[in-house]
Amino acid sequence: MSLLPWPLARALLHGLDPERAHRLTLCGLRHGLAGGAAPVADRRLAVTLWGRTFANPLGIAAGFDKNAEAPAALARLGFGFVEIGSVTPRPQAGNPRPRLFRLAEDHAVINRMGFNNQGAAAVAARLERLRRQGLAVPLGVNLGKNKETADAAADYVLGVAALGRFADYLVVNVSSPNTPGLRALQGKAELEALAARVRGAMGEAGVTCPLLLKVAPDLGDADLGDIANVALQRFDGLIVSNTTVGRPESLRSRFKAEAGGLSGRPLLAPSTAVLARLWRLTRGRLPLIGVGGIEDAAGAYAKVRAGASLLQLYSALVFQGPALVGRILAGLAERLAADGFARLQDAVGRDAEKY
């Protein structure tokens, strides 16, 4: 992402190790080297959820800006909201390198980063500065646990205390495949206990923003049913979904057998199916954020019609660059108009029964 033409910028970035290219991209964003997108002004795209207004439904997913280094720059690219993190209470180096792989032939990425981040104190300091300067879009804060913490809920409680006051919404991330034992917290009893402690911490800290849960795409129907039941009682929304540990036979890249979570194009179909299933299970009563495999307006619109009120992407930027944001929003507006919808919310869930 730079002021260079995207084909040239892509060639330069893809000539580097993926993690180094990512760091360079963030550095460029921080220093204003990425051009801002012309805003896609269409009232059909505006979404109001949880008493907050999103000028458009497309956000940047957690994982891109783990340490809140560039939220304002990301907003200038045209995103309707920004989610930072995952942030753990203490700084964490993450897993050994290499841990990030481009699957160029598959338009996909595999990562096993392991919640590498600078910790809640460093992120809180940045968000305090950001609050004084102002951010033009809603901010989500994604919370994780440190690898060595046995009492996972204690880390989420610490995250609420340190970062909750800055968030327009908070996310409990229990679905990354790269922290041992984390996905076990998606079980019904474990999730109920975790949600109760996080809600308690929010009450003690005076944090009143919505609380969302990010789930995995690899869950069976029984697990999804349990998550839906707990979410309806304890959470204000779901993010569907995180990366997958599955490996479709269609993958061609030499990196396809690398351990970690797979994202990008191969995740579109399975994550959208899980999204539709959760929309049906929650009877449309719980806002869903659709993420996984979005790389064009068709994929974005499919997620809306499957049940998503908001959308997120990340991996597609690796291959298509920042102009993708405007292309998707323009395409979404065209599809809403073609189908006769006055607003995006009218299209949400229209195809959920087909999955």
Secondary structure, DSSP 8 states (H G I E B T S, - for coil): --SS-HHHHHHHHHTS-HHHHHHHHHHHHHTT-S--------GGG-EEETTEEESSSEEE-TTSSTT-S-HHHHHHTT-SEEEEEEE-SS-B--S-S--EEEEGGGTEEEE---S-B--HHHHHHHHHHHHHH--SS-EEEEE---TT-S-HHHHHHHHHHHHGGG-SEEEEE---TTSTTGGGGGSHHHHHHHHHHHHHHHHHHT--S-EEEEE-S---HHHHHHHHHHHHHH-SEEEE---BS---TT--STTTT-SSEEEEGGGHHHHHHHHHHHHHHTTT-S-EEEESS--SHHHHHHHHHHT-SEEEE-HHHHHH-THHHHHHHHHHHHHHHHTT-SSGGGGTTTTGGG-
